Amino acid sequence: MNRGAGLWRVSGWVTVERLYSDMYAIIRSGGKQTRVSKGYVIDVELLKDAGDEVTFTPLLVVDNEGAVITSREDLAGMQVKARVLGNVKGRKVEVFKYKNKSGYRRRKGHRQRHTRLEITHVGAIS
């Protein structure tokens, strides 16, 4: 299973063949959009009321043949299911305030909490 940004074989300036055929979707969670496919493990902003499974309505779906589905009527029949693996902390962000020639220095750190999800289904509502 490919988890990269996509592999393409290119001859000159023309794309010849796509090297993988996984169905994928674009979902929105926490104000951010993420590209997901079955088996992906992603971190999204903390979902407080998350049970064992979370369902998203996709914004865009690309099927195995490469057809793009964007109409609201077709997307209403599609869904992305994910299994909650737990809550984790993101990387540390350090905040450093400094003012020149006055000796003013402040350091502060912050670690954002995330929910880790494993994508179990991308496709029609089952």
C-alpha positions as CSV (number, residue, x, y, z in Angstrom):
1,M,0.0,0.0,0.0
2,N,1.4,3.4,-1.0
3,R,1.2,6.1,1.6
4,G,3.2,8.8,-0.2
5,A,1.9,11.8,-2.0
6,G,1.5,9.7,-5.1
7,L,3.9,8.1,-7.5
8,W,3.8,9.0,-11.2
9,R,5.8,7.8,-14.1
10,V,6.4,10.7,-16.4
11,S,7.7,10.6,-20.0
12,G,8.8,14.1,-20.9
13,W,6.0,16.5,-19.9
14,V,3.2,14.0,-20.3
15,T,2.0,11.8,-17.5
16,V,1.9,8.2,-18.8
17,E,0.7,5.9,-16.1
18,R,-0.4,6.1,-12.4
19,L,1.5,3.5,-10.4
20,Y,-1.1,2.9,-7.7
21,S,-4.9,2.5,-7.8
22,D,-6.1,3.0,-4.2
23,M,-9.4,4.7,-3.6
24,Y,-8.8,7.8,-1.5
25,A,-10.8,10.7,-0.1
26,I,-10.3,14.2,1.2
27,I,-11.9,14.7,4.7
28,R,-12.2,17.8,6.9
29,S,-11.6,17.6,10.7
30,G,-10.7,20.4,13.0
31,G,-10.6,23.0,10.2
32,K,-8.0,21.0,8.3
33,Q,-8.3,18.9,5.2
34,T,-6.5,15.5,5.0
35,R,-6.1,13.0,2.2
36,V,-6.9,9.5,3.5
37,S,-7.1,5.9,2.2
38,K,-7.9,2.6,3.8
39,G,-5.2,1.7,6.3
40,Y,-3.8,5.2,6.9
41,V,-3.1,6.3,10.4
42,I,-3.6,10.0,10.9
43,D,-3.6,12.5,13.8
44,V,-6.5,15.0,13.9
45,E,-7.3,17.7,16.4
46,L,-8.7,16.3,19.7
47,L,-12.1,14.7,19.3
48,K,-13.7,14.9,22.8
49,D,-16.8,12.8,22.2
50,A,-15.0,10.1,20.1
51,G,-16.2,6.6,20.8
52,D,-14.6,3.5,19.2
53,E,-15.5,4.6,15.7
54,V,-15.7,8.0,13.9
55,T,-17.5,8.7,10.6
56,F,-16.7,11.5,8.2
57,T,-18.5,12.8,5.1
58,P,-15.8,13.2,2.4
59,L,-15.3,16.4,0.4
60,L,-13.9,14.6,-2.6
61,V,-13.4,10.9,-3.5
62,V,-11.2,9.4,-6.2
63,D,-12.1,5.9,-7.0
64,N,-9.9,3.0,-8.2
65,E,-10.3,4.0,-11.9
66,G,-9.2,7.6,-11.2
67,A,-12.7,9.1,-11.5
68,V,-13.2,12.1,-9.3
69,I,-16.5,12.4,-7.3
70,T,-17.3,15.9,-6.1
71,S,-21.1,16.4,-6.4
72,R,-22.9,16.7,-3.2
73,E,-25.6,14.2,-4.2
74,D,-23.0,11.5,-4.9
75,L,-20.9,12.4,-1.8
76,A,-24.0,12.0,0.4
77,G,-23.9,8.3,-0.3
78,M,-20.2,8.0,0.6
79,Q,-18.4,7.9,3.9
80,V,-15.1,7.5,5.6
81,K,-14.9,5.3,8.7
82,A,-12.1,5.4,11.2
83,R,-11.2,3.5,14.3
84,V,-10.0,5.6,17.3
85,L,-6.5,4.4,18.5
86,G,-6.2,6.9,21.3
87,N,-5.2,10.4,22.3
88,V,-1.6,11.5,21.7
89,K,0.4,14.8,22.2
90,G,1.9,16.5,19.2
91,R,5.4,17.9,19.0
92,K,6.5,20.6,21.4
93,V,6.1,24.2,20.2
94,E,8.4,26.6,22.0
95,V,7.3,30.2,22.3
96,F,10.2,32.7,23.0
97,K,9.5,36.4,23.6
98,Y,12.4,38.8,23.5
99,K,12.9,42.6,23.6
100,N,16.1,44.1,22.6
101,K,18.3,46.0,25.2
102,S,15.8,45.6,28.1
103,G,16.6,42.1,29.3
104,Y,13.0,40.9,28.7
105,R,13.0,37.2,27.9
106,R,10.1,34.7,28.3
107,R,10.1,31.0,27.4
108,K,7.0,28.9,27.2
109,G,6.2,25.5,25.7
110,H,3.0,23.9,24.4
111,R,2.0,20.4,23.1
112,Q,-1.3,20.2,21.3
113,R,-3.4,17.1,22.0
114,H,-4.5,15.0,19.0
115,T,-6.7,12.0,18.4
116,R,-5.0,9.2,16.4
117,L,-7.3,7.4,13.9
118,E,-6.9,4.4,11.6
119,I,-9.0,4.6,8.5
120,T,-11.0,1.4,8.1
121,H,-13.4,2.2,5.2
122,V,-13.5,4.6,2.3
123,G,-16.5,4.3,-0.1
124,A,-20.2,3.9,-0.2
125,I,-22.2,3.8,3.0
126,S,-22.4,0.2,4.3
